[in-house]
Amino acid sequence: MYSKLLFVRTAGIALCVSLSFGFAESGAWAQQPSNATNTVKSEHAADRALARSVRKALDRQKGLDIDDVRILAKHGEIGLDGTVPDGSQLQTVSSVAASVPGVKAVHSYLSVREEGN
């Protein structure tokens, strides 16, 4: 009697475990990424959108040569790297980037392009 009860109980537990694993592999849990993944993806998308906004603002500014300027955005902070043709554009590029909505800070690592390069 005890062995039958133990067998039924063990079989019931095994069935519940196998059903829950099957649901996790093929059901709604396996289909949706975790909230952490969604958050990271949305942060990356926001960073890319902000960098594009900064690039557009710089493109609209007359007289700027930003062909050699790289723009990186992370959590609202903008990093500028590369070269501009003359020193007067160093401050202008930073100021225009800082004026874009959503930009919290600008870190400029720009330098003046050497003659002949």
PDB file as gemmi writes it, atoms N, CA and C in Angstrom:
CRYST1    1.000    1.000    1.000  90.00  90.00  90.00 P 1                      
ATOM      1  N   MET A   1       0.818  -1.181   0.000  1.00  0.00           N  
ATOM      2  CA  MET A   1       0.000   0.000   0.000  1.00  0.00           C  
ATOM      3  C   MET A   1       0.869   1.254   0.000  1.00  0.00           C  
ATOM      4  N   TYR A   2       1.864   1.255   0.847  1.00  0.00           N  
ATOM      5  CA  TYR A   2       2.761   2.406   0.926  1.00  0.00           C  
ATOM      6  C   TYR A   2       3.501   2.609  -0.385  1.00  0.00           C  
ATOM      7  N   SER A   3       3.930   1.509  -1.024  1.00  0.00           N  
ATOM      8  CA  SER A   3       4.670   1.634  -2.278  1.00  0.00           C  
ATOM      9  C   SER A   3       3.781   2.169  -3.394  1.00  0.00           C  
ATOM     10  N   LYS A   4       2.478   1.785  -3.400  1.00  0.00           N  
ATOM     11  CA  LYS A   4       1.566   2.326  -4.412  1.00  0.00           C  
ATOM     12  C   LYS A   4       1.368   3.825  -4.205  1.00  0.00           C  
ATOM     13  N   LEU A   5       1.208   4.241  -2.977  1.00  0.00           N  
ATOM     14  CA  LEU A   5       1.030   5.650  -2.666  1.00  0.00           C  
ATOM     15  C   LEU A   5       2.262   6.448  -3.053  1.00  0.00           C  
ATOM     16  N   LEU A   6       3.434   5.927  -2.757  1.00  0.00           N  
ATOM     17  CA  LEU A   6       4.688   6.571  -3.113  1.00  0.00           C  
ATOM     18  C   LEU A   6       4.824   6.675  -4.628  1.00  0.00           C  
ATOM     19  N   PHE A   7       4.446   5.592  -5.345  1.00  0.00           N  
ATOM     20  CA  PHE A   7       4.526   5.586  -6.802  1.00  0.00           C  
ATOM     21  C   PHE A   7       3.577   6.637  -7.407  1.00  0.00           C  
ATOM     22  N   VAL A   8       2.356   6.727  -6.925  1.00  0.00           N  
ATOM     23  CA  VAL A   8       1.369   7.684  -7.431  1.00  0.00           C  
ATOM     24  C   VAL A   8       1.837   9.121  -7.153  1.00  0.00           C  
ATOM     25  N   ARG A   9       2.332   9.327  -5.966  1.00  0.00           N  
ATOM     26  CA  ARG A   9       2.806  10.659  -5.590  1.00  0.00           C  
ATOM     27  C   ARG A   9       3.995  11.065  -6.455  1.00  0.00           C  
ATOM     28  N   THR A  10       4.957  10.172  -6.648  1.00  0.00           N  
ATOM     29  CA  THR A  10       6.131  10.450  -7.467  1.00  0.00           C  
ATOM     30  C   THR A  10       5.736  10.691  -8.921  1.00  0.00           C  
ATOM     31  N   ALA A  11       4.815   9.887  -9.431  1.00  0.00           N  
ATOM     32  CA  ALA A  11       4.357  10.054 -10.806  1.00  0.00           C  
ATOM     33  C   ALA A  11       3.642  11.388 -10.976  1.00  0.00           C  
ATOM     34  N   GLY A  12       2.878  11.799 -10.004  1.00  0.00           N  
ATOM     35  CA  GLY A  12       2.170  13.088 -10.065  1.00  0.00           C  
ATOM     36  C   GLY A  12       3.136  14.260 -10.078  1.00  0.00           C  
ATOM     37  N   ILE A  13       4.156  14.188  -9.248  1.00  0.00           N  
ATOM     38  CA  ILE A  13       5.171  15.248  -9.206  1.00  0.00           C  
ATOM     39  C   ILE A  13       5.920  15.299 -10.529  1.00  0.00           C  
ATOM     40  N   ALA A  14       6.293  14.136 -11.050  1.00  0.00           N  
ATOM     41  CA  ALA A  14       7.011  14.081 -12.332  1.00  0.00           C  
ATOM     42  C   ALA A  14       6.162  14.668 -13.452  1.00  0.00           C  
ATOM     43  N   LEU A  15       4.873  14.382 -13.446  1.00  0.00           N  
ATOM     44  CA  LEU A  15       3.983  14.910 -14.474  1.00  0.00           C  
ATOM     45  C   LEU A  15       3.893  16.433 -14.377  1.00  0.00           C  
ATOM     46  N   CYS A  16       3.761  16.951 -13.186  1.00  0.00           N  
ATOM     47  CA  CYS A  16       3.680  18.408 -13.006  1.00  0.00           C  
ATOM     48  C   CYS A  16       4.969  19.090 -13.465  1.00  0.00           C  
ATOM     49  N   VAL A  17       6.099  18.509 -13.114  1.00  0.00           N  
ATOM     50  CA  VAL A  17       7.387  19.082 -13.503  1.00  0.00           C  
ATOM     51  C   VAL A  17       7.548  19.056 -15.016  1.00  0.00           C  
ATOM     52  N   SER A  18       7.219  17.931 -15.643  1.00  0.00           N  
ATOM     53  CA  SER A  18       7.379  17.839 -17.095  1.00  0.00           C  
ATOM     54  C   SER A  18       6.433  18.782 -17.819  1.00  0.00           C  
ATOM     55  N   LEU A  19       5.221  18.966 -17.317  1.00  0.00           N  
ATOM     56  CA  LEU A  19       4.297  19.907 -17.937  1.00  0.00           C  
ATOM     57  C   LEU A  19       4.796  21.338 -17.801  1.00  0.00           C  
ATOM     58  N   SER A  20       5.337  21.685 -16.654  1.00  0.00           N  
ATOM     59  CA  SER A  20       5.810  23.057 -16.473  1.00  0.00           C  
ATOM     60  C   SER A  20       7.025  23.333 -17.353  1.00  0.00           C  
ATOM     61  N   PHE A  21       7.930  22.363 -17.526  1.00  0.00           N  
ATOM     62  CA  PHE A  21       9.071  22.556 -18.420  1.00  0.00           C  
ATOM     63  C   PHE A  21       8.608  22.660 -19.863  1.00  0.00           C  
ATOM     64  N   GLY A  22       7.634  21.863 -20.238  1.00  0.00           N  
ATOM     65  CA  GLY A  22       7.103  21.935 -21.600  1.00  0.00           C  
ATOM     66  C   GLY A  22       6.478  23.284 -21.883  1.00  0.00           C  
ATOM     67  N   PHE A  23       5.759  23.838 -20.910  1.00  0.00           N  
ATOM     68  CA  PHE A  23       5.157  25.159 -21.093  1.00  0.00           C  
ATOM     69  C   PHE A  23       6.230  26.225 -21.183  1.00  0.00           C  
ATOM     70  N   ALA A  24       7.253  26.114 -20.371  1.00  0.00           N  
ATOM     71  CA  ALA A  24       8.315  27.112 -20.385  1.00  0.00           C  
ATOM     72  C   ALA A  24       9.064  27.098 -21.707  1.00  0.00           C  
ATOM     73  N   GLU A  25       9.216  25.925 -22.306  1.00  0.00           N  
ATOM     74  CA  GLU A  25       9.952  25.848 -23.563  1.00  0.00           C  
ATOM     75  C   GLU A  25       9.119  26.284 -24.752  1.00  0.00           C  
ATOM     76  N   SER A  26       7.827  26.008 -24.734  1.00  0.00           N  
ATOM     77  CA  SER A  26       7.021  26.316 -25.904  1.00  0.00           C  
ATOM     78  C   SER A  26       5.941  27.350 -25.644  1.00  0.00           C  
ATOM     79  N   GLY A  27       5.742  27.729 -24.419  1.00  0.00           N  
ATOM     80  CA  GLY A  27       4.643  28.623 -24.090  1.00  0.00           C  
ATOM     81  C   GLY A  27       5.063  30.071 -24.037  1.00  0.00           C  
ATOM     82  N   ALA A  28       4.246  30.846 -23.345  1.00  0.00           N  
ATOM     83  CA  ALA A  28       4.420  32.295 -23.300  1.00  0.00           C  
ATOM     84  C   ALA A  28       5.730  32.700 -22.627  1.00  0.00           C  
ATOM     85  N   TRP A  29       6.201  31.952 -21.655  1.00  0.00           N  
ATOM     86  CA  TRP A  29       7.435  32.332 -20.970  1.00  0.00           C  
ATOM     87  C   TRP A  29       8.615  32.348 -21.920  1.00  0.00           C  
ATOM     88  N   ALA A  30       8.716  31.362 -22.773  1.00  0.00           N  
ATOM     89  CA  ALA A  30       9.847  31.272 -23.688  1.00  0.00           C  
ATOM     90  C   ALA A  30       9.732  32.293 -24.817  1.00  0.00           C  
ATOM     91  N   GLN A  31       8.539  32.770 -25.106  1.00  0.00           N  
ATOM     92  CA  GLN A  31       8.321  33.682 -26.223  1.00  0.00           C  
ATOM     93  C   GLN A  31       8.738  35.113 -25.905  1.00  0.00           C  
ATOM     94  N   GLN A  32       8.632  35.514 -24.657  1.00  0.00           N  
ATOM     95  CA  GLN A  32       8.886  36.904 -24.315  1.00  0.00           C  
ATOM     96  C   GLN A  32      10.210  37.051 -23.601  1.00  0.00           C  
ATOM     97  N   PRO A  33      11.038  38.043 -24.035  1.00  0.00           N  
ATOM     98  CA  PRO A  33      12.286  38.296 -23.331  1.00  0.00           C  
ATOM     99  C   PRO A  33      12.006  38.881 -21.953  1.00  0.00           C  
ATOM    100  N   SER A  34      12.986  38.806 -21.109  1.00  0.00           N  
ATOM    101  CA  SER A  34      12.817  39.334 -19.755  1.00  0.00           C  
ATOM    102  C   SER A  34      12.730  40.853 -19.790  1.00  0.00           C  
ATOM    103  N   ASN A  35      12.249  41.429 -18.698  1.00  0.00           N  
ATOM    104  CA  ASN A  35      12.149  42.886 -18.601  1.00  0.00           C  
ATOM    105  C   ASN A  35      13.507  43.540 -18.698  1.00  0.00           C  
ATOM    106  N   ALA A  36      14.537  42.893 -18.170  1.00  0.00           N  
ATOM    107  CA  ALA A  36      15.883  43.454 -18.241  1.00  0.00           C  
ATOM    108  C   ALA A  36      16.334  43.567 -19.693  1.00  0.00           C  
ATOM    109  N   THR A  37      16.045  42.560 -20.491  1.00  0.00           N  
ATOM    110  CA  THR A  37      16.409  42.590 -21.906  1.00  0.00           C  
ATOM    111  C   THR A  37      15.658  43.694 -22.619  1.00  0.00           C  
ATOM    112  N   ASN A  38      14.364  43.822 -22.333  1.00  0.00           N  
ATOM    113  CA  ASN A  38      13.565  44.886 -22.943  1.00  0.00           C  
ATOM    114  C   ASN A  38      14.103  46.257 -22.576  1.00  0.00           C  
ATOM    115  N   THR A  39      14.497  46.439 -21.325  1.00  0.00           N  
ATOM    116  CA  THR A  39      15.021  47.715 -20.864  1.00  0.00           C  
ATOM    117  C   THR A  39      16.320  48.061 -21.581  1.00  0.00           C  
ATOM    118  N   VAL A  40      17.216  47.111 -21.682  1.00  0.00           N  
ATOM    119  CA  VAL A  40      18.499  47.345 -22.357  1.00  0.00           C  
ATOM    120  C   VAL A  40      18.269  47.682 -23.825  1.00  0.00           C  
ATOM    121  N   LYS A  41      17.382  46.945 -24.471  1.00  0.00           N  
ATOM    122  CA  LYS A  41      17.090  47.221 -25.882  1.00  0.00           C  
ATOM    123  C   LYS A  41      16.501  48.608 -26.064  1.00  0.00           C  
ATOM    124  N   SER A  42      15.599  48.996 -25.187  1.00  0.00           N  
ATOM    125  CA  SER A  42      14.987  50.318 -25.323  1.00  0.00           C  
ATOM    126  C   SER A  42      16.001  51.430 -25.029  1.00  0.00           C  
ATOM    127  N   GLU A  43      16.927  51.185 -24.103  1.00  0.00           N  
ATOM    128  CA  GLU A  43      17.979  52.171 -23.828  1.00  0.00           C  
ATOM    129  C   GLU A  43      18.890  52.336 -25.039  1.00  0.00           C  
ATOM    130  N   HIS A  44      19.257  51.221 -25.673  1.00  0.00           N  
ATOM    131  CA  HIS A  44      20.102  51.285 -26.870  1.00  0.00           C  
ATOM    132  C   HIS A  44      19.374  52.021 -27.995  1.00  0.00           C  
ATOM    133  N   ALA A  45      18.093  51.757 -28.152  1.00  0.00           N  
ATOM    134  CA  ALA A  45      17.316  52.436 -29.193  1.00  0.00           C  
ATOM    135  C   ALA A  45      17.243  53.940 -28.915  1.00  0.00           C  
ATOM    136  N   ALA A  46      17.059  54.308 -27.660  1.00  0.00           N  
ATOM    137  CA  ALA A  46      17.010  55.724 -27.288  1.00  0.00           C  
ATOM    138  C   ALA A  46      18.365  56.392 -27.535  1.00  0.00           C  
ATOM    139  N   ASP A  47      19.451  55.685 -27.220  1.00  0.00           N  
ATOM    140  CA  ASP A  47      20.792  56.223 -27.465  1.00  0.00           C  
ATOM    141  C   ASP A  47      21.026  56.450 -28.960  1.00  0.00           C  
ATOM    142  N   ARG A  48      20.629  55.481 -29.779  1.00  0.00           N  
ATOM    143  CA  ARG A  48      20.794  55.632 -31.235  1.00  0.00           C  
ATOM    144  C   ARG A  48      19.965  56.799 -31.767  1.00  0.00           C  
ATOM    145  N   ALA A  49      18.744  56.935 -31.278  1.00  0.00           N  
ATOM    146  CA  ALA A  49      17.873  58.029 -31.716  1.00  0.00           C  
ATOM    147  C   ALA A  49      18.459  59.388 -31.321  1.00  0.00           C  
ATOM    148  N   LEU A  50      19.023  59.475 -30.124  1.00  0.00           N  
ATOM    149  CA  LEU A  50      19.622  60.727 -29.669  1.00  0.00           C  
ATOM    150  C   LEU A  50      20.850  61.065 -30.516  1.00  0.00           C  
ATOM    151  N   ALA A  51      21.678  60.079 -30.810  1.00  0.00           N  
ATOM    152  CA  ALA A  51      22.851  60.325 -31.658  1.00  0.00           C  
ATOM    153  C   ALA A  51      22.427  60.803 -33.048  1.00  0.00           C  
ATOM    154  N   ARG A  52      21.352  60.215 -33.587  1.00  0.00           N  
ATOM    155  CA  ARG A  52      20.835  60.667 -34.893  1.00  0.00           C  
ATOM    156  C   ARG A  52      20.331  62.106 -34.813  1.00  0.00           C  
ATOM    157  N   SER A  53      19.678  62.450 -33.714  1.00  0.00           N  
ATOM    158  CA  SER A  53      19.179  63.820 -33.544  1.00  0.00           C  
ATOM    159  C   SER A  53      20.331  64.816 -33.491  1.00  0.00           C  
ATOM    160  N   VAL A  54      21.390  64.451 -32.808  1.00  0.00           N  
ATOM    161  CA  VAL A  54      22.567  65.323 -32.738  1.00  0.00           C  
ATOM    162  C   VAL A  54      23.188  65.467 -34.127  1.00  0.00           C  
ATOM    163  N   ARG A  55      23.315  64.367 -34.847  1.00  0.00           N  
ATOM    164  CA  ARG A  55      23.878  64.410 -36.208  1.00  0.00           C  
ATOM    165  C   ARG A  55      23.040  65.322 -37.105  1.00  0.00           C  
ATOM    166  N   LYS A  56      21.724  65.218 -37.019  1.00  0.00           N  
ATOM    167  CA  LYS A  56      20.838  66.062 -37.843  1.00  0.00           C  
ATOM    168  C   LYS A  56      21.000  67.536 -37.484  1.00  0.00           C  
ATOM    169  N   ALA A  57      21.096  67.829 -36.190  1.00  0.00           N  
ATOM    170  CA  ALA A  57      21.274  69.218 -35.764  1.00  0.00           C  
ATOM    171  C   ALA A  57      22.597  69.778 -36.282  1.00  0.00           C  
ATOM    172  N   LEU A  58      23.646  68.970 -36.239  1.00  0.00           N  
ATOM    173  CA  LEU A  58      24.950  69.413 -36.746  1.00  0.00           C  
ATOM    174  C   LEU A  58      24.920  69.581 -38.258  1.00  0.00           C  
ATOM    175  N   ASP A  59      24.214  68.694 -38.950  1.00  0.00           N  
ATOM    176  CA  ASP A  59      24.092  68.805 -40.410  1.00  0.00           C  
ATOM    177  C   ASP A  59      23.354  70.083 -40.814  1.00  0.00           C  
ATOM    178  N   ARG A  60      22.376  70.504 -40.015  1.00  0.00           N  
ATOM    179  CA  ARG A  60      21.600  71.705 -40.327  1.00  0.00           C  
ATOM    180  C   ARG A  60      22.385  72.993 -40.083  1.00  0.00           C  
ATOM    181  N   GLN A  61      23.418  72.912 -39.252  1.00  0.00           N  
ATOM    182  CA  GLN A  61      24.197  74.099 -38.914  1.00  0.00           C  
ATOM    183  C   GLN A  61      25.078  74.487 -40.101  1.00  0.00           C  
ATOM    184  N   LYS A  62      24.893  75.683 -40.617  1.00  0.00           N  
ATOM    185  CA  LYS A  62      25.663  76.159 -41.769  1.00  0.00           C  
ATOM    186  C   LYS A  62      27.135  76.332 -41.408  1.00  0.00           C  
ATOM    187  N   GLY A  63      27.997  75.947 -42.329  1.00  0.00           N  
ATOM    188  CA  GLY A  63      29.429  76.191 -42.178  1.00  0.00           C  
ATOM    189  C   GLY A  63      30.187  75.150 -41.373  1.00  0.00           C  
ATOM    190  N   LEU A  64      29.513  74.121 -40.889  1.00  0.00           N  
ATOM    191  CA  LEU A  64      30.220  73.088 -40.127  1.00  0.00           C  
ATOM    192  C   LEU A  64      30.645  71.953 -41.053  1.00  0.00           C  
ATOM    193  N   ASP A  65      31.866  71.495 -40.875  1.00  0.00           N  
ATOM    194  CA  ASP A  65      32.356  70.324 -41.596  1.00  0.00           C  
ATOM    195  C   ASP A  65      32.494  69.206 -40.570  1.00  0.00           C  
ATOM    196  N   ILE A  66      31.509  68.311 -40.546  1.00  0.00           N  
ATOM    197  CA  ILE A  66      31.497  67.249 -39.535  1.00  0.00           C  
ATOM    198  C   ILE A  66      31.698  65.873 -40.166  1.00  0.00           C  
ATOM    199  N   ASP A  67      32.304  65.845 -41.352  1.00  0.00           N  
ATOM    200  CA  ASP A  67      32.527  64.565 -42.034  1.00  0.00           C  
ATOM    201  C   ASP A  67      33.380  63.612 -41.204  1.00  0.00           C  
ATOM    202  N   ASP A  68      34.296  64.163 -40.408  1.00  0.00           N  
ATOM    203  CA  ASP A  68      35.196  63.328 -39.609  1.00  0.00           C  
ATOM    204  C   ASP A  68      34.823  63.324 -38.123  1.00  0.00           C  
ATOM    205  N   VAL A  69      33.573  63.604 -37.811  1.00  0.00           N  
ATOM    206  CA  VAL A  69      33.118  63.630 -36.415  1.00  0.00           C  
ATOM    207  C   VAL A  69      32.256  62.402 -36.150  1.00  0.00           C  
ATOM    208  N   ARG A  70      32.603  61.663 -35.094  1.00  0.00           N  
ATOM    209  CA  ARG A  70      31.827  60.511 -34.654  1.00  0.00           C  
ATOM    210  C   ARG A  70      31.028  60.922 -33.421  1.00  0.00           C  
ATOM    211  N   ILE A  71      29.795  60.445 -33.365  1.00  0.00           N  
ATOM    212  CA  ILE A  71      28.892  60.806 -32.271  1.00  0.00           C  
ATOM    213  C   ILE A  71      28.455  59.539 -31.568  1.00  0.00           C  
ATOM    214  N   LEU A  72      28.637  59.506 -30.252  1.00  0.00           N  
ATOM    215  CA  LEU A  72      28.212  58.373 -29.442  1.00  0.00           C  
ATOM    216  C   LEU A  72      27.299  58.906 -28.346  1.00  0.00           C  
ATOM    217  N   ALA A  73      26.173  58.247 -28.149  1.00  0.00           N  
ATOM    218  CA  ALA A  73      25.234  58.646 -27.093  1.00  0.00           C  
ATOM    219  C   ALA A  73      25.075  57.499 -26.108  1.00  0.00           C  
ATOM    220  N   LYS A  74      25.040  57.840 -24.829  1.00  0.00           N  
ATOM    221  CA  LYS A  74      24.800  56.841 -23.797  1.00  0.00           C  
ATOM    222  C   LYS A  74      24.139  57.524 -22.612  1.00  0.00           C  
ATOM    223  N   HIS A  75      22.921  57.098 -22.328  1.00  0.00           N  
ATOM    224  CA  HIS A  75      22.147  57.616 -21.195  1.00  0.00           C  
ATOM    225  C   HIS A  75      22.032  59.143 -21.231  1.00  0.00           C  
ATOM    226  N   GLY A  76      21.872  59.716 -22.415  1.00  0.00           N  
ATOM    227  CA  GLY A  76      21.700  61.154 -22.538  1.00  0.00           C  
ATOM    228  C   GLY A  76      22.988  61.944 -22.635  1.00  0.00           C  
ATOM    229  N   GLU A  77      24.113  61.272 -22.483  1.00  0.00           N  
ATOM    230  CA  GLU A  77      25.401  61.954 -22.611  1.00  0.00           C  
ATOM    231  C   GLU A  77      25.952  61.698 -24.010  1.00  0.00           C  
ATOM    232  N   ILE A  78      26.507  62.752 -24.605  1.00  0.00           N  
ATOM    233  CA  ILE A  78      27.024  62.685 -25.962  1.00  0.00           C  
ATOM    234  C   ILE A  78      28.542  62.748 -25.924  1.00  0.00           C  
ATOM    235  N   GLY A  79      29.167  61.843 -26.657  1.00  0.00           N  
ATOM    236  CA  GLY A  79      30.610  61.866 -26.846  1.00  0.00           C  
ATOM    237  C   GLY A  79      30.901  62.239 -28.287  1.00  0.00           C  
ATOM    238  N   LEU A  80      31.760  63.223 -28.474  1.00  0.00           N  
ATOM    239  CA  LEU A  80      32.158  63.663 -29.809  1.00  0.00           C  
ATOM    240  C   LEU A  80      33.633  63.353 -29.986  1.00  0.00           C  
ATOM    241  N   ASP A  81      33.956  62.702 -31.090  1.00  0.00           N  
ATOM    242  CA  ASP A  81      35.341  62.313 -31.346  1.00  0.00           C  
ATOM    243  C   ASP A  81      35.630  62.549 -32.821  1.00  0.00           C  
ATOM    244  N   GLY A  82      36.845  62.914 -33.138  1.00  0.00           N  
ATOM    245  CA  GLY A  82      37.229  63.113 -34.528  1.00  0.00           C  
ATOM    246  C   GLY A  82      37.899  64.453 -34.720  1.00  0.00           C  
ATOM    247  N   THR A  83      37.813  64.956 -35.952  1.00  0.00           N  
ATOM    248  CA  THR A  83      38.485  66.215 -36.271  1.00  0.00           C  
ATOM    249  C   THR A  83      37.544  67.168 -37.003  1.00  0.00           C  
ATOM    250  N   VAL A  84      37.827  68.455 -36.830  1.00  0.00           N  
ATOM    251  CA  VAL A  84      37.157  69.524 -37.566  1.00  0.00           C  
ATOM    252  C   VAL A  84      38.250  70.355 -38.246  1.00  0.00           C  
ATOM    253  N   PRO A  85      37.901  71.097 -39.317  1.00  0.00           N  
ATOM    254  CA  PRO A  85      38.940  71.789 -40.080  1.00  0.00           C  
ATOM    255  C   PRO A  85      39.606  72.962 -39.366  1.00  0.00           C  
ATOM    256  N   ASP A  86      38.886  73.631 -38.455  1.00  0.00           N  
ATOM    257  CA  ASP A  86      39.527  74.753 -37.756  1.00  0.00           C  
ATOM    258  C   ASP A  86      38.995  74.875 -36.335  1.00  0.00           C  
ATOM    259  N   GLY A  87      39.749  75.599 -35.526  1.00  0.00           N  
ATOM    260  CA  GLY A  87      39.447  75.724 -34.104  1.00  0.00           C  
ATOM    261  C   GLY A  87      38.112  76.370 -33.794  1.00  0.00           C  
ATOM    262  N   SER A  88      37.620  77.223 -34.680  1.00  0.00           N  
ATOM    263  CA  SER A  88      36.346  77.895 -34.411  1.00  0.00           C  
ATOM    264  C   SER A  88      35.184  76.904 -34.374  1.00  0.00           C  
ATOM    265  N   GLN A  89      35.340  75.765 -35.036  1.00  0.00           N  
ATOM    266  CA  GLN A  89      34.257  74.782 -35.074  1.00  0.00           C  
ATOM    267  C   GLN A  89      34.215  73.887 -33.840  1.00  0.00           C  
ATOM    268  N   LEU A  90      35.293  73.858 -33.074  1.00  0.00           N  
ATOM    269  CA  LEU A  90      35.321  73.007 -31.876  1.00  0.00           C  
ATOM    270  C   LEU A  90      34.187  73.362 -30.925  1.00  0.00           C  
ATOM    271  N   GLN A  91      34.070  74.650 -30.573  1.00  0.00           N  
ATOM    272  CA  GLN A  91      33.032  75.087 -29.637  1.00  0.00           C  
ATOM    273  C   GLN A  91      31.655  75.017 -30.274  1.00  0.00           C  
ATOM    274  N   THR A  92      31.556  75.328 -31.565  1.00  0.00           N  
ATOM    275  CA  THR A  92      30.256  75.319 -32.234  1.00  0.00           C  
ATOM    276  C   THR A  92      29.645  73.926 -32.242  1.00  0.00           C  
ATOM    277  N   VAL A  93      30.457  72.931 -32.541  1.00  0.00           N  
ATOM    278  CA  VAL A  93      29.954  71.545 -32.570  1.00  0.00           C  
ATOM    279  C   VAL A  93      29.442  71.142 -31.191  1.00  0.00           C  
ATOM    280  N   SER A  94      30.197  71.458 -30.157  1.00  0.00           N  
ATOM    281  CA  SER A  94      29.766  71.124 -28.793  1.00  0.00           C  
ATOM    282  C   SER A  94      28.497  71.857 -28.400  1.00  0.00           C  
ATOM    283  N   SER A  95      28.401  73.139 -28.758  1.00  0.00           N  
ATOM    284  CA  SER A  95      27.225  73.938 -28.410  1.00  0.00           C  
ATOM    285  C   SER A  95      25.974  73.428 -29.118  1.00  0.00           C  
ATOM    286  N   VAL A  96      26.103  73.117 -30.396  1.00  0.00           N  
ATOM    287  CA  VAL A  96      24.946  72.610 -31.138  1.00  0.00           C  
ATOM    288  C   VAL A  96      24.504  71.269 -30.552  1.00  0.00           C  
ATOM    289  N   ALA A  97      25.449  70.395 -30.243  1.00  0.00           N  
ATOM    290  CA  ALA A  97      25.111  69.090 -29.656  1.00  0.00           C  
ATOM    291  C   ALA A  97      24.406  69.273 -28.317  1.00  0.00           C  
ATOM    292  N   ALA A  98      24.876  70.214 -27.503  1.00  0.00           N  
ATOM    293  CA  ALA A  98      24.278  70.445 -26.183  1.00  0.00           C  
ATOM    294  C   ALA A  98      22.865  71.014 -26.286  1.00  0.00           C  
ATOM    295  N   SER A  99      22.538  71.650 -27.407  1.00  0.00           N  
ATOM    296  CA  SER A  99      21.217  72.269 -27.552  1.00  0.00           C  
ATOM    297  C   SER A  99      20.132  71.282 -27.974  1.00  0.00           C  
ATOM    298  N   VAL A 100      20.504  70.074 -28.312  1.00  0.00           N  
ATOM    299  CA  VAL A 100      19.518  69.075 -28.760  1.00  0.00           C  
ATOM    300  C   VAL A 100      18.717  68.573 -27.549  1.00  0.00           C  
ATOM    301  N   PRO A 101      17.386  68.552 -27.660  1.00  0.00           N  
ATOM    302  CA  PRO A 101      16.572  68.046 -26.552  1.00  0.00           C  
ATOM    303  C   PRO A 101      16.952  66.604 -26.182  1.00  0.00           C  
ATOM    304  N   GLY A 102      17.101  66.359 -24.897  1.00  0.00           N  
ATOM    305  CA  GLY A 102      17.463  65.031 -24.409  1.00  0.00           C  
ATOM    306  C   GLY A 102      18.935  64.890 -24.063  1.00  0.00           C  
ATOM    307  N   VAL A 103      19.758  65.831 -24.514  1.00  0.00           N  
ATOM    308  CA  VAL A 103      21.190  65.778 -24.216  1.00  0.00           C  
ATOM    309  C   VAL A 103      21.425  66.342 -22.821  1.00  0.00           C  
ATOM    310  N   LYS A 104      22.044  65.518 -21.970  1.00  0.00           N  
ATOM    311  CA  LYS A 104      22.320  65.926 -20.595  1.00  0.00           C  
ATOM    312  C   LYS A 104      23.715  66.516 -20.457  1.00  0.00           C  
ATOM    313  N   ALA A 105      24.667  65.991 -21.229  1.00  0.00           N  
ATOM    314  CA  ALA A 105      26.050  66.462 -21.161  1.00  0.00           C  
ATOM    315  C   ALA A 105      26.743  66.145 -22.482  1.00  0.00           C  
ATOM    316  N   VAL A 106      27.769  66.934 -22.794  1.00  0.00           N  
ATOM    317  CA  VAL A 106      28.559  66.708 -24.006  1.00  0.00           C  
ATOM    318  C   VAL A 106      30.018  66.578 -23.599  1.00  0.00           C  
ATOM    319  N   HIS A 107      30.644  65.524 -24.070  1.00  0.00           N  
ATOM    320  CA  HIS A 107      32.073  65.285 -23.828  1.00  0.00           C  
ATOM    321  C   HIS A 107      32.757  65.338 -25.185  1.00  0.00           C  
ATOM    322  N   SER A 108      33.541  66.379 -25.390  1.00  0.00           N  
ATOM    323  CA  SER A 108      34.158  66.584 -26.695  1.00  0.00           C  
ATOM    324  C   SER A 108      35.622  66.157 -26.666  1.00  0.00           C  
ATOM    325  N   TYR A 109      35.954  65.259 -27.568  1.00  0.00           N  
ATOM    326  CA  TYR A 109      37.330  64.821 -27.763  1.00  0.00           C  
ATOM    327  C   TYR A 109      37.765  65.179 -29.181  1.00  0.00           C  
ATOM    328  N   LEU A 110      37.194  66.282 -29.681  1.00  0.00           N  
ATOM    329  CA  LEU A 110      37.499  66.741 -31.021  1.00  0.00           C  
ATOM    330  C   LEU A 110      38.847  67.435 -31.061  1.00  0.00           C  
ATOM    331  N   SER A 111      39.470  67.373 -32.209  1.00  0.00           N  
ATOM    332  CA  SER A 111      40.714  68.103 -32.417  1.00  0.00           C  
ATOM    333  C   SER A 111      40.670  68.755 -33.791  1.00  0.00           C  
ATOM    334  N   VAL A 112      41.586  69.712 -33.983  1.00  0.00           N  
ATOM    335  CA  VAL A 112      41.654  70.402 -35.264  1.00  0.00           C  
ATOM    336  C   VAL A 112      42.465  69.542 -36.226  1.00  0.00           C  
ATOM    337  N   ARG A 113      41.912  69.351 -37.405  1.00  0.00           N  
ATOM    338  CA  ARG A 113      42.551  68.566 -38.439  1.00  0.00           C  
ATOM    339  C   ARG A 113      43.859  69.244 -38.860  1.00  0.00           C  
ATOM    340  N   GLU A 114      44.908  68.458 -38.964  1.00  0.00           N  
ATOM    341  CA  GLU A 114      46.203  68.992 -39.394  1.00  0.00           C  
ATOM    342  C   GLU A 114      46.167  69.307 -40.880  1.00  0.00           C  
ATOM    343  N   GLU A 115      46.898  70.333 -41.266  1.00  0.00           N  
ATOM    344  CA  GLU A 115      46.979  70.748 -42.655  1.00  0.00           C  
ATOM    345  C   GLU A 115      47.493  69.597 -43.503  1.00  0.00           C  
ATOM    346  N   GLY A 116      46.801  69.354 -44.627  1.00  0.00           N  
ATOM    347  CA  GLY A 116      47.227  68.290 -45.544  1.00  0.00           C  
ATOM    348  C   GLY A 116      46.599  66.949 -45.252  1.00  0.00           C  
ATOM    349  N   ASN A 117      45.809  66.809 -44.197  1.00  0.00           N  
ATOM    350  CA  ASN A 117      45.163  65.525 -43.875  1.00  0.00           C  
ATOM    351  C   ASN A 117      43.706  65.589 -44.146  1.00  0.00           C  
TER     352      ASN A 117                                                      
END                                                                             
